[in-house]
Amino acid sequence: MYHPNRILERELEFTKIYRENIGQPKAVRESRCMDAQMATYFVTIQPQDLIAGRISRPYVVFAQCMEGDGIDKTGYCIDVVNCEKELERMKADAAYSREDCMQAEEMIQFWKTENTNIKIRQQFPKSWAGSMGGDDYVHDNAAIHPLYRLAGVNLDFKKLFRLGVCGLRDEALRLSQETQEPEKKNFYEGVASVQESLRRVMGQYTTEAKRLAGQENDRVRQQELLQMAECLEHIQTAPPESMQEAIQLQCLYMLAARAVEIGRIDDYLGEFYRKDLKTGRITHDQAVRLLDNFFTIIETQCGRDTRVIIGGMGREHEKSADEFAMLVMDVLEVRREHFYPQISLRYYKEMNQDIYDRALRILGSGMTFPMLYNDDVNVPAVMRAMDVPRKAAEQYSFFGCGEYMLAVQSIGTPNTALNVAKVLELVLHDGINPATGILSGPLAAGQECKKLQDIICYEELEELLKTYLTFFIEIAGGFEELVYDVDGKEAEFLQLSCLQDDCMTRGRGMLNGGYRYLGGTVETYGNITLSDSMEAIRKVVFEEKRCTLQELVEALDCDFSGKEMLQQALLDAPKFGNDNEEADEIAVRLHEFICQTIRNQKNRTRLDSFLAVLINNNMNVTLGQFTGATPDGRNAHKFLSNGNSPYNGQDKEGLTALILSLTKLDNSIHAGGNQNLKFARSMFEGDLTQIKSVLGTFFDLGGQQVNLSVVCQKDLEDALVHPESHENLVVRVGGFTARFIDLDKKTQQDVLTRTAYC
C-alpha cells in the first residue's frame, strides 16, 4: 500500500517511465505508465470497509477523465496548479535540495506542452478562432466551450466476472500469439500487462488485510478482514464465485481504470445475490452493508458523477435482477444523506409493479432517487437516434447528468457545451459578442451571411439563426472527432478497451477502430429560452410591430432599463409549457433543427452517431451569467431554461398543458433530455393512484424521463431565511441532487421558481 515519502515522488516516477518509453508503441508506453500509476495509487483499508479499495490521487496521471486546474482533462494529464503548490512546499523544506526543486520544476514544464489537452487544442482549425471558447467555461464568455474528456464508459462486468483478471490476461496472451500484426500484438500484450499490474495490487491488499486482522482485537472486525483477504486471494487467480468477490473485483477494477459508471447492476450481480442467499453464504442485511460500502467507496473515491441503473428491458435473468433491484432500493433508503451514486429506474409497463410502487414511495418521502426513465419510449427512440437494432438499444445506458449511450458497445462523451441562447445574442449583434467585443460565428470564419439590418421578416431571422447554429454545431462535431483522434493517437485505453465489445476481437483500442459504434454528444443549453425568445420576436416585433429589431436589441443591451413596457410585452408573449400552438410550434421546429443538424454531423466525421443532450446540471445558471437579456423578457445574467423544461414559472396553464407541451418534442432524435417536475407530497399519498395517473399519462404520450422533487414550496422559501432549520431539504437541480441550502443563490432561485404541482 502506498505511503507518501517525498513530495511529488509519484509524479516524478510516472514522468520518468513516460519519458523512457516515449518512443515505444503507445500500448507499450501506456501499460508501463499504468503499472507505475497503480503501484502508488492504492492506500490502506479504512476501518469500516468490507471490501478493499481506497486511492490517493497523484497530480500527473493517465486517465480517461481527470479534474484538474478547474477543467476536465483526458489522456496524459497534469494538474498544474497542485503540482506548483507542491513545488513551493519543496522549496520551503530544507530536506529538498536545489537540484530536487529544479527536477520537479522541469517536470511541470515538460507536461505543460506534453499533456493531451494541449495537443488537442494545438490542432484547432483557424476557422474556429474567435468562436470556440476558452477551456474554463466557468469564467469564459462564449457560445461554445470545449470539454476534454472521455465519459460514460460502461464496462462489461459480466465478462469481467466470467473470466476474472487472469482470464482477461490469458485471453489477451492467446490472441497475441494468434496475430502477426505488430500493432495488434502490442495491444494484446498491453492488455495482459495491465491485468498483471492489477493482480499485484490485489496481492498487496491481501497482505494488508491479513496484517490488519492480526492487529485487530475486535473478533467481528477481525473476521471481516480475514474474509476480505480470502476474497482477494481468490480473485487473484480465479473468477469471482460470490457476491462479495464480484463486488471486490469490480471495485478494484473501476478504481484502477478510473471508471465511474456502475451501470446495470441488477443485471450483472442479481445471480450472485440469488445464489448466495440460497446457499446461506450471505444474508439480506449483510448484502445491504456490502453494497452500501461499495457505493460509499465509489462515491468518495471516483470524484465524478456515477450512475446505478436498475430495471428495464433486456436483462438476462429478470427475476433475480428484480430481487437485486429491491436490494438496491433498500440500500438507497439507508443512504438518504448520500447523493452518489445516482440511482435510476428504467420503467416499462410490463415491469414488476412492486418495484415501481417502491420507487414512488421512496420519491414521495422526499428523496430524489430513483430517477425514472421510460423504456417503452426510450428503446425505440435509441433505435432511431443511434440507428441500431432493438437488441442493442435495449442495452442503452446513461451517465453523468443523464446522457444516453450503448453500454459496452459505444461511448457517448459530451465534449462541447453549446449555449444556444448565446448564439441568438450573437445573431442579434451581427456576430459580435457584446460582452467581449470578439467577432464569433460564420462571419469570423469568413463565411458570407446576412446581417441584422438585412432582415425584413421573421422567416429570414430564423434562417439566419439556423446558419449560426449550424456553424457552431459543426465546430462541436469537429471537436468531438478531434478529441477521439488525439486520444486514440496517444493511447489505447487498455483497461477500458478489453471490456468493450469488439475491441479484443479486432485487436484495437476503443478509439482506434475497436468500438462497434463510436458515438458522441453535445450538451445544449438554453433551448427553451431560445424558442421562447424567437416566439416573442415573431409576436412582438413582426406581428404586433411594437418595436423594430434594432429597437429590441437596444432594449436588450440596456437590460430593459427604461424599456419596462416592452419587456412586459415580451414576457406576455406565448411561452412553451402551456400547450400553446404558437409557442410550441417554434419550440418543436427549433428542437428538430438543432437535434437533426447535430445528428447529421456523423456524415461529416468518423462518428457512428452524434446527438444532442438536452440535460443540465446547473450549467444553465453558469452560462446564464454570460448571456445578456433575451427577447423572452429574461433579464441579463439570469439563469437559462433547464433541459427541455419550460422556463421557470412560465408553465401557467396547469400540469396537463405542461405534459402536452413536453411530449410534442421528438425524443427519438437526441440522447436524453431532462424534465424537472416539482410535486407536493400529497400527490404520493394513499395507494399512489394520483401520481401514477400523472406519470402514466406523461409516459403514454411519449415522455422519456422525469426528475422529481417532492417538496413543500413554503419549506424552500423558509430555507432561504432559516437554512439551519432545513439541513435535510433535498432537491433535484437537473443532472444532480443536492441539499437546497448548499446551492449557490442563483441555483436556489432556479429551483424555487419552478412551478410546483399538487
C-alpha positions in Angstrom: 0.0 0.0 0.0 1.3 3.4 -0.9 2.7 5.7 1.9 4.0 9.0 0.7 7.6 9.6 1.4 8.7 12.6 -0.7 6.8 15.4 -2.3 5.9 14.8 -6.0 7.7 11.4 -5.9 4.9 9.6 -7.8 4.6 12.3 -10.4 8.4 12.3 -11.0 8.4 8.5 -11.3 5.5 8.4 -13.7 7.2 11.1 -15.8 10.4 9.1 -15.8 8.6 6.0 -17.1 6.8 8.0 -19.7 10.0 9.6 -21.0 11.8 6.3 -21.1 9.0 4.9 -23.3 8.2 8.0 -25.3 9.4 6.3 -28.5 7.7 3.0 -27.8 4.4 1.9 -29.3 1.5 3.6 -27.5 0.2 0.4 -26.0 3.6 -0.4 -24.5 4.1 3.1 -23.1 0.6 3.1 -21.6 0.9 -0.3 -19.9 4.2 0.7 -18.3 2.8 4.0 -17.2 -0.2 2.3 -15.8 2.0 -0.1 -13.9 3.8 2.8 -12.3 0.5 4.5 -11.6 -1.2 1.5 -10.0 1.9 0.8 -7.8 1.4 4.1 -5.9 -2.3 4.6 -6.4 -4.0 2.4 -3.7 -3.8 3.2 0.0 -4.7 1.3 3.2 -8.1 -0.3 4.0 -10.4 2.0 6.0 -11.8 0.9 9.4 -15.4 0.2 8.2 -14.6 -1.2 4.8 -15.8 -4.7 3.9 -14.0 -4.6 0.6 -10.6 -3.2 -0.2 -10.1 -0.2 -2.4 -9.1 3.3 -1.4 -6.9 5.6 -3.5 -4.7 8.7 -3.3 -4.7 10.7 -6.5 -1.4 11.9 -7.9 -1.3 15.1 -10.0 0.2 13.5 -13.1 -1.8 10.6 -14.4 -3.1 8.7 -17.4 -6.9 8.7 -17.3 -10.0 8.8 -19.5 -11.0 11.9 -17.5 -9.3 13.8 -14.7 -10.4 17.1 -13.0 -7.5 19.5 -12.6 -6.9 23.2 -12.8 -10.7 23.7 -12.8 -11.3 21.9 -16.0 -11.6 18.3 -17.3 -8.5 16.7 -18.8 -8.0 13.5 -20.7 -5.2 11.1 -21.7 -1.9 12.1 -20.2 -2.8 14.8 -17.7 -1.2 17.2 -15.3 -2.9 19.2 -12.5 -0.5 22.2 -12.9 -1.9 24.3 -10.0 -1.5 21.5 -7.5 1.9 20.5 -8.8 3.1 24.1 -8.5 1.8 24.2 -4.9 3.7 21.1 -4.1 6.8 22.6 -5.7 6.5 25.6 -3.4 6.3 23.2 -0.4 9.6 21.6 -1.6 11.3 24.9 -1.9 10.3 25.8 1.7 11.5 22.4 3.0 15.2 22.1 3.8 15.1 18.4 3.1 14.9 19.2 -0.6 18.0 20.4 -2.5 18.0 23.0 -5.2 18.5 20.1 -7.7 15.4 18.4 -6.3 13.3 21.5 -6.9 14.8 22.1 -10.4 13.9 18.5 -11.3 10.3 19.0 -10.2 10.1 22.3 -11.9 11.4 20.8 -15.2 8.8 18.0 -14.9 6.0 20.6 -14.7 7.3 22.5 -17.7 7.6 19.2 -19.6 3.9 18.3 -19.0 2.7 21.8 -19.9 3.5 21.0 -23.5 3.2 17.2 -23.5 -0.2 16.8 -21.9 -3.0 15.5 -24.2 -5.3 18.6 -23.7 -2.7 20.9 -25.2 -2.1 18.6 -28.1 -5.9 18.7 -28.8 -6.0 22.5 -28.7 -3.0 22.8 -30.9 -4.9 21.2 -33.7 -7.9 23.6 -33.7 -8.5 24.8 -37.2 -8.2 28.5 -38.0 -11.9 28.7 -38.7 -12.7 28.2 -35.0 -10.7 31.3 -34.0 -12.9 33.8 -32.1 -15.8 31.2 -31.9 -14.5 28.3 -29.9 -14.4 29.5 -26.3 -11.7 29.0 -23.7 -11.2 25.9 -21.7 -12.6 27.4 -18.5 -16.3 27.7 -19.2 -17.0 28.8 -15.6 -15.2 32.1 -16.3 -15.1 32.4 -20.1 -17.8 34.2 -22.1 -18.6 32.4 -25.4 -21.3 30.5 -27.2 -19.4 27.1 -27.2 -16.8 25.6 -25.0 -14.6 22.5 -25.3 -14.8 19.8 -22.7 -11.7 17.5 -22.7 -12.8 14.1 -21.6 -13.9 10.6 -22.3 -17.0 9.9 -20.3 -19.7 7.4 -19.7 -17.7 4.2 -20.4 -19.8 1.2 -19.1 -17.5 -1.8 -18.6 -18.6 -5.3 -19.4 -18.8 -6.6 -15.8 -20.4 -9.8 -16.9 -17.2 -10.6 -18.9 -15.0 -9.4 -16.0 -16.9 -11.8 -13.6 -16.8 -14.7 -16.1 -13.1 -14.5 -16.8 -11.6 -12.7 -13.9 -8.3 -10.8 -14.3 -6.4 -14.0 -15.1 -8.9 -14.9 -17.7 -8.6 -11.5 -19.3 -4.8 -11.8 -19.2 -4.9 -15.3 -20.8 -7.3 -14.2 -23.5 -5.0 -11.3 -24.4 -1.9 -13.6 -24.5 -3.7 -16.2 -26.6 -4.8 -13.5 -29.1 -1.3 -12.1 -29.1 0.1 -15.5 -30.2 -2.5 -15.8 -33.0 -1.7 -12.5 -34.7 1.2 -11.5 -36.9 0.3 -7.7 -36.9 2.7 -5.8 -34.6 0.1 -3.2 -33.6 -2.4 -5.8 -32.5 0.3 -7.8 -30.7 1.3 -4.7 -28.8 -2.4 -4.1 -27.9 -2.9 -7.6 -26.6 0.3 -7.7 -24.7 -0.6 -4.3 -23.2 -3.9 -5.6 -22.0 -2.2 -8.6 -20.4 0.3 -6.3 -18.7 -2.3 -4.1 -17.0 -4.1 -7.2 -15.7 -0.9 -8.3 -14.1 -0.5 -4.8 -12.6 -3.9 -5.1 -11.0 -3.1 -8.6 -9.7 -0.2 -7.2 -7.9 -2.5 -4.6 -6.2 -4.8 -7.5 -5.1 -1.7 -9.2 -3.6 -0.8 -6.1 -1.7 -4.3 -5.7 -0.4 -4.4 -9.4 0.6 -1.2 -8.9 2.7 -2.6 -5.6 4.1 -6.0 -7.2 5.1 -4.1 -10.1 6.9 -1.8 -7.6 8.7 -4.8 -5.5 9.9 -6.6 -8.7 11.0 -3.6 -9.7 13.1 -3.6 -6.4 14.9 -7.4 -6.3 15.4 -8.8 -7.0 18.9 -12.5 -7.0 17.9 -13.4 -10.5 16.8 -16.1 -9.4 14.4 -13.9 -6.9 12.6 -11.1 -9.5 12.5 -13.3 -11.9 10.8 -14.4 -9.3 8.3 -10.8 -8.6 7.4 -9.9 -12.3 7.1 -12.9 -12.7 4.8 -11.7 -9.8 2.7 -8.3 -11.3 2.4 -9.9 -14.6 1.4 -11.9 -12.9 -1.4 -8.8 -11.0 -2.6 -6.8 -14.2 -2.7 -9.5 -16.0 -4.7 -9.9 -13.3 -7.4 -6.1 -13.1 -8.0 -6.2 -16.4 -9.6 -9.9 -17.2 -10.5 -13.2 -15.6 -11.5 -15.4 -14.5 -8.6 -17.9 -17.0 -7.2 -19.7 -14.9 -4.6 -21.3 -11.5 -4.5 -18.6 -10.2 -2.2 -15.8 -11.5 -4.5 -17.6 -10.0 -7.6 -18.0 -6.6 -5.9 -14.4 -6.7 -4.7 -13.2 -7.3 -8.2 -15.4 -4.7 -9.7 -14.4 -2.1 -7.1 -10.6 -2.5 -7.7 -11.0 -2.7 -11.5 -13.1 0.5 -11.6 -10.7 2.4 -9.4 -7.6 1.3 -11.3 -9.2 2.2 -14.6 -10.7 5.4 -13.2 -14.1 4.2 -14.5 -17.0 5.7 -12.6 -20.1 4.1 -14.2 -21.6 1.2 -12.2 -24.4 0.7 -14.8 -27.0 -2.1 -14.8 -26.0 -3.6 -11.5 -29.1 -5.8 -11.1 -28.4 -7.4 -14.4 -24.8 -8.5 -13.6 -25.0 -9.0 -9.8 -28.5 -10.4 -9.5 -27.5 -14.1 -10.0 -24.6 -13.8 -7.5 -27.0 -12.4 -4.9 -29.7 -15.1 -5.5 -27.2 -17.9 -5.3 -25.5 -16.6 -2.2 -28.9 -16.2 -0.5 -29.9 -19.7 -1.4 -26.7 -21.3 -0.1 -26.6 -19.1 3.0 -23.4 -17.5 2.0 -24.9 -14.1 2.7 -27.9 -12.7 4.4 -30.1 -9.8 3.2 -28.7 -7.5 5.9 -25.1 -8.4 5.1 -25.8 -7.7 1.4 -27.1 -4.3 2.3 -23.9 -3.5 4.3 -21.7 -4.8 1.5 -23.5 -2.8 -1.3 -23.6 0.3 0.9 -19.8 0.1 1.4 -19.2 -0.4 -2.3 -21.4 2.7 -3.1 -19.5 4.7 -0.5 -16.1 3.8 -1.9 -17.2 4.7 -5.4 -18.9 7.9 -4.2 -15.8 9.1 -2.3 -13.0 7.8 -4.5 -14.2 8.4 -8.0 -14.8 12.1 -7.8 -17.3 12.2 -10.7 -21.0 11.6 -11.2 -21.7 7.9 -11.1 -24.9 6.1 -12.0 -26.5 2.9 -10.9 -29.3 1.6 -13.1 -32.0 -0.9 -12.1 -34.9 -2.3 -14.0 -35.6 -2.1 -17.7 -35.8 -4.3 -20.8 -33.1 -6.6 -21.9 -31.9 -8.0 -18.6 -30.6 -11.6 -18.8 -32.2 -13.0 -15.6 -35.2 -10.8 -14.9 -36.4 -12.5 -11.7 -33.0 -12.4 -9.9 -32.4 -8.9 -11.3 -35.7 -7.7 -9.8 -34.7 -9.1 -6.4 -31.4 -7.2 -6.6 -33.3 -4.1 -7.7 -35.2 -4.3 -4.4 -31.9 -4.7 -2.6 -30.6 -1.5 -4.2 -33.7 0.4 -3.0 -33.1 -1.0 0.5 -29.6 0.5 0.3 -30.9 3.7 -1.1 -33.1 4.2 1.9 -30.1 3.5 4.2 -28.1 6.2 2.2 -30.7 9.0 2.4 -27.9 11.5 3.2 -25.9 10.5 0.1 -26.4 11.7 -3.4 -24.0 9.4 -5.3 -24.2 7.0 -7.0 -27.3 8.3 -8.7 -29.9 5.6 -8.6 -32.1 5.4 -11.7 -35.0 3.1 -12.5 -35.8 2.0 -16.1 -39.6 1.8 -16.1 -41.8 -0.1 -18.6 -45.4 -1.1 -18.5 -44.8 -4.9 -18.1 -42.3 -4.5 -15.3 -42.8 -5.8 -11.8 -45.2 -3.3 -10.3 -43.9 -3.9 -6.8 -40.6 -2.3 -7.8 -42.3 0.7 -9.4 -44.5 1.2 -6.3 -41.5 1.0 -4.0 -39.7 3.6 -6.1 -42.6 6.0 -6.0 -43.0 5.7 -2.2 -39.3 6.5 -1.8 -39.7 9.5 -4.0 -42.8 10.5 -2.1 -40.7 10.5 1.1 -38.7 13.4 -0.2 -35.8 11.7 -1.9 -35.0 12.5 -5.5 -34.0 8.9 -6.3 -34.6 6.7 -8.2 -34.9 8.9 -11.3 -37.4 7.5 -13.7 -36.7 6.5 -17.4 -39.4 5.2 -19.7 -38.2 2.2 -21.7 -41.4 2.0 -23.7 -40.3 5.3 -25.3 -36.5 5.2 -24.9 -35.8 1.8 -26.5 -37.5 2.7 -29.8 -36.0 6.2 -29.6 -32.5 4.9 -29.2 -33.0 2.6 -32.1 -33.9 5.5 -34.3 -31.5 8.1 -32.9 -28.4 5.8 -33.0 -29.6 3.7 -35.9 -29.1 0.4 -34.1 -31.2 -2.8 -33.8 -33.5 -3.4 -30.8 -31.2 -5.8 -29.1 -28.5 -3.1 -28.9 -30.9 -0.4 -28.0 -32.2 -2.4 -25.0 -28.7 -2.0 -23.5 -28.8 1.8 -23.6 -27.4 3.3 -20.5 -27.0 6.8 -19.2 -24.2 8.5 -17.3 -23.3 11.8 -15.7 -26.3 14.1 -15.9 -28.3 11.5 -18.0 -26.7 11.3 -21.4 -27.6 8.1 -23.3 -25.1 5.7 -24.8 -25.0 2.0 -25.6 -23.4 0.1 -22.7 -20.3 -1.8 -23.6 -20.9 -1.2 -27.3 -20.1 2.6 -27.5 -19.2 5.8 -25.8 -21.3 9.0 -25.7 -19.0 11.6 -24.4 -20.3 15.2 -24.4 -17.2 17.2 -25.4 -18.8 20.6 -26.0 -21.2 22.8 -24.2 -23.3 24.9 -26.6 -25.3 27.8 -25.3 -28.0 28.3 -28.0 -29.4 31.3 -26.3 -26.0 32.9 -26.6 -26.0 32.0 -30.3 -29.1 34.2 -30.7 -27.4 37.0 -28.9 -24.6 36.8 -31.5 -27.2 36.8 -34.3 -28.7 40.0 -32.9 -25.3 41.6 -32.8 -24.0 40.6 -36.2 -21.6 38.0 -34.6 -20.1 40.4 -32.1 -20.2 39.1 -28.6 -21.4 42.2 -26.7 -19.6 41.2 -23.5 -16.2 40.8 -25.1 -16.3 42.6 -28.4 -15.0 39.5 -30.2 -16.4 38.5 -33.6 -17.8 35.0 -33.4 -19.7 32.7 -35.7 -19.7 32.4 -39.5 -18.6 36.0 -40.2 -15.5 35.4 -38.0 -14.7 32.4 -40.3 -15.0 34.4 -43.4 -18.4 33.0 -44.4 -21.0 35.2 -46.0 -24.3 35.6 -44.3 -26.9 38.2 -43.7 -26.7 40.9 -41.1 -29.5 42.1 -38.9 -30.1 45.2 -41.0 -30.9 42.9 -43.9 -33.7 41.1 -42.1 -37.2 42.1 -43.3 -39.4 39.3 -41.9 -39.4 36.7 -39.1 -38.7 33.8 -41.5 -35.4 35.4 -42.6 -34.4 35.9 -39.0 -35.0 32.2 -38.2 -33.0 31.2 -41.3 -30.1 33.4 -40.1 -30.3 31.8 -36.6 -30.1 28.4 -38.3 -27.0 29.5 -40.2 -25.3 30.5 -36.9 -26.5 27.3 -35.1 -25.1 25.1 -38.0 -21.8 26.8 -37.7 -21.4 26.2 -34.0 -22.8 22.6 -34.3 -20.2 21.8 -37.0 -17.5 23.0 -34.5 -19.0 20.7 -31.9 -18.8 17.7 -34.3 -15.3 18.6 -35.4 -14.1 18.9 -31.8 -15.7 15.5 -30.8 -13.8 13.8 -33.6 -10.6 15.7 -32.7 -10.7 14.6 -29.1 -11.2 10.9 -30.1 -8.5 11.2 -32.8 -5.8 12.7 -30.5 -6.7 10.5 -27.5 -6.6 7.5 -29.9 -3.2 8.6 -31.2 -1.9 8.9 -27.7 -3.2 5.7 -26.2 -5.3 2.5 -26.4 -7.1 2.9 -23.1 -6.2 -0.8 -22.4 -8.2 -1.4 -19.2 -11.3 0.0 -20.7 -11.0 -1.4 -24.2 -10.6 -5.1 -23.1 -14.1 -4.8 -21.6 -15.8 -3.2 -24.6 -17.4 -5.1 -27.4 -15.3 -5.9 -30.4 -12.0 -4.4 -29.2 -10.5 -7.7 -28.3 -11.8 -9.4 -31.5 -10.4 -6.5 -33.6 -7.2 -6.1 -31.7 -7.8 -2.4 -31.4 -8.3 0.2 -28.7 -11.8 1.6 -28.4 -10.9 4.9 -30.2 -8.8 3.2 -32.8 -11.4 1.1 -34.6 -12.2 -1.2 -31.7 -15.7 0.1 -30.9 -18.7 -1.3 -32.6 -20.4 2.1 -32.5 -18.4 5.2 -32.0 -20.8 7.8 -30.5 -20.6 11.3 -29.2 -22.9 14.0 -27.9 -23.1 17.8 -27.4 -24.6 19.5 -24.4 -27.1 22.2 -25.4 -28.2 24.8 -23.0 -31.0 27.4 -23.1 -33.1 25.6 -25.7 -36.4 26.8 -24.4 -35.0 30.3 -23.6 -34.2 30.3 -27.4 -37.6 29.1 -28.6 -39.5 31.5 -26.3 -37.3 34.3 -27.5 -38.0 33.6 -31.1 -41.7 33.4 -30.5 -41.6 36.7 -28.6 -39.7 38.3 -31.6 -42.3 36.9 -34.0 -45.2 38.1 -31.9 -44.0 41.5 -30.6 -41.7 42.7 -33.4 -43.1 41.2 -36.6 -46.8 40.6 -35.9 -47.7 43.4 -33.4 -44.9 45.7 -34.6 -44.4 47.2 -31.1 -40.7 47.8 -32.0 -38.2 47.2 -34.7 -35.4 44.6 -34.4 -32.9 47.4 -33.8 -35.0 48.8 -31.0 -35.3 45.4 -29.5 -31.6 45.0 -29.5 -31.2 48.4 -27.8 -33.6 47.3 -25.1 -31.7 44.1 -24.6 -28.4 45.9 -24.4 -29.6 48.1 -21.6 -31.3 45.2 -19.8 -34.7 46.8 -20.3 -33.8 49.8 -18.2 -36.4 52.4 -19.2 -38.0 49.8 -21.5 -40.2 48.0 -19.0 -43.3 48.2 -21.2 -41.5 46.4 -24.0 -40.1 43.8 -21.5 -43.7 43.2 -20.3 -44.9 42.7 -23.8 -42.1 40.2 -24.4 -43.0 38.4 -21.2 -46.6 38.3 -22.2 -45.9 36.6 -25.5 -46.8 32.9 -25.6 -44.4 30.6 -23.8 -43.6 26.9 -24.1 -45.2 24.7 -21.5 -48.8 25.8 -21.8 -50.0 23.8 -24.8 -49.9 27.0 -26.8 -49.9 26.2 -30.5 -47.7 29.2 -31.5 -45.0 28.8 -28.8 -44.9 25.0 -29.0 -44.7 25.1 -32.8 -41.5 27.2 -32.7 -40.1 25.1 -29.9 -40.7 21.9 -31.9 -39.2 23.4 -35.1 -36.0 24.6 -33.4 -35.7 21.4 -31.4 -35.9 19.3 -34.6 -33.5 21.6 -36.4 -30.9 21.6 -33.6 -31.1 17.9 -33.0 -31.1 16.8 -36.7 -28.3 19.2 -37.5 -26.3 17.7 -34.7 -27.3 14.2 -35.7 -26.1 14.8 -39.3 -22.6 15.5 -38.1 -22.0 11.8 -38.3 -21.9 12.3 -42.1 -19.0 14.8 -41.7 -17.0 12.8 -39.3 -16.0 9.2 -38.5 -18.6 9.1 -35.7 -21.4 6.5 -36.0 -23.7 8.7 -34.0 -23.5 12.3 -32.7 -26.5 13.5 -30.8 -27.8 16.4 -28.7 -28.3 16.1 -25.0 -30.9 18.4 -23.5 -29.7 18.0 -20.0 -28.4 20.4 -17.4 -26.7 20.2 -14.1 -26.5 23.8 -13.1 -24.8 24.9 -16.2 -28.0 26.8 -17.2 -27.1 29.0 -14.2 -23.4 29.2 -15.0 -23.9 30.0 -18.7 -26.8 32.3 -18.0 -24.3 34.6 -16.2 -22.6 35.2 -19.6 -25.8 35.7 -21.5 -27.3 39.2 -21.8 -31.0 39.9 -21.6 -33.0 37.7 -24.0 -36.1 38.5 -26.1 -38.3 36.3 -24.0 -38.2 39.0 -21.3 -35.5 37.4 -19.2 -33.1 39.8 -17.6 -29.3 39.7 -18.3 -27.2 37.2 -16.4 -30.2 35.3 -15.0 -30.3 31.5 -15.4 -31.4 30.0 -18.7 -34.1 27.4 -19.1 -33.1 23.9 -17.7 -33.1 20.9 -20.0 -36.1 20.9 -22.3 -38.4 22.1 -19.4 -40.3 25.4 -19.7 -38.7 28.5 -18.3 -39.3 28.7 -14.6 -42.8 29.9 -13.7 -43.9 30.2 -17.4 -46.0 27.0 -17.4 -49.1 28.7 -16.1 -51.9 26.5 -17.6 -51.6 23.5 -15.3 -50.0 20.1 -15.3 -51.9 18.7 -18.3 -50.9 21.6 -20.5 -47.3 21.2 -19.4 -47.3 17.4 -20.3 -48.9 18.1 -23.7 -46.1 20.6 -24.5 -43.3 18.5 -23.3 -44.4 15.5 -25.3 -44.5 17.4 -28.5 -40.7 17.4 -28.6 -39.4 14.4 -30.6 -37.4 12.1 -28.2 -36.0 9.9 -31.0 -33.5 12.4 -32.4 -31.4 13.1 -29.3 -29.5 11.3 -26.5 -31.6 12.4 -23.5 -33.5 15.3 -22.0 -34.4 16.4 -18.5 -37.9 17.1 -17.4 -37.8 18.6 -13.9 -41.1 18.4 -12.0 -41.8 19.6 -8.5 -44.7 18.0 -6.7 -46.3 18.3 -3.3 -46.2 15.3 -1.1 -50.0 15.0 -1.2 -49.6 13.6 -4.8 -47.9 10.5 -3.3 -50.5 9.7 -0.6 -52.5 6.5 -0.3 -52.3 3.9 -3.0 -50.3 6.2 -5.3 -53.3 6.5 -7.7 -52.8 10.2 -8.3 -49.1 10.2 -9.1 -49.4 7.0 -11.1 -52.1 8.7 -13.2 -50.0 11.7 -13.9 -46.8 9.8 -14.7 -48.8 7.2 -16.7 -50.2 10.0 -18.9 -46.8 11.6 -19.4 -45.2 8.2 -20.3 -48.1 7.2 -22.6 -47.8 10.5 -24.5 -44.1 9.9 -25.1 -42.4 11.3 -22.0 -39.0 9.6 -21.8 -37.6 10.7 -18.4 -38.6 12.7 -15.3 -36.7 14.2 -12.3 -39.0 14.5 -9.3 -38.5 16.9 -6.4 -41.2 16.2 -3.7 -41.1 19.3 -1.5 -43.2 21.9 0.1 -42.8 25.3 -1.5 -43.0 27.0 1.9 -40.1 24.9 3.1 -38.0 26.2 0.1 -38.9 29.8 0.8 -38.2 29.4 4.6 -34.9 27.7 3.8 -33.6 30.9 2.3 -34.2 32.7 5.6 -33.6 29.9 8.1 -31.2 27.5 6.4 -30.2 25.9 9.7 -33.8 24.5 10.0 -33.7 22.8 6.6 -30.5 20.8 6.5 -32.3 17.7 5.1 -34.2 19.5 2.4 -33.2 17.8 -0.8 -33.9 18.8 -4.4 -33.2 17.7 -7.9 -31.4 20.5 -9.7 -31.1 19.0 -13.2 -28.3 16.5 -13.6 -27.6 16.2 -9.9 -29.2 16.2 -6.5 -28.2 18.5 -3.6 -29.3 19.9 -0.3 -31.1 23.0 -1.1 -29.2 25.1 1.4 -25.9 24.0 -0.1 -26.7 25.5 -3.5 -25.5 28.9 -4.6 -28.1 31.7 -4.5 -28.7 31.7 -8.3 -29.3 28.0 -8.4 -31.6 28.2 -5.4 -33.7 30.7 -7.3 -33.7 28.4 -10.3 -35.2 25.6 -8.1 -37.5 27.9 -6.1 -39.2 29.5 -9.1 -40.1 26.2 -10.8 -43.8 25.6 -10.8 -45.0 23.3 -8.0 -47.9 20.9 -8.7 -50.2 19.5 -6.1 
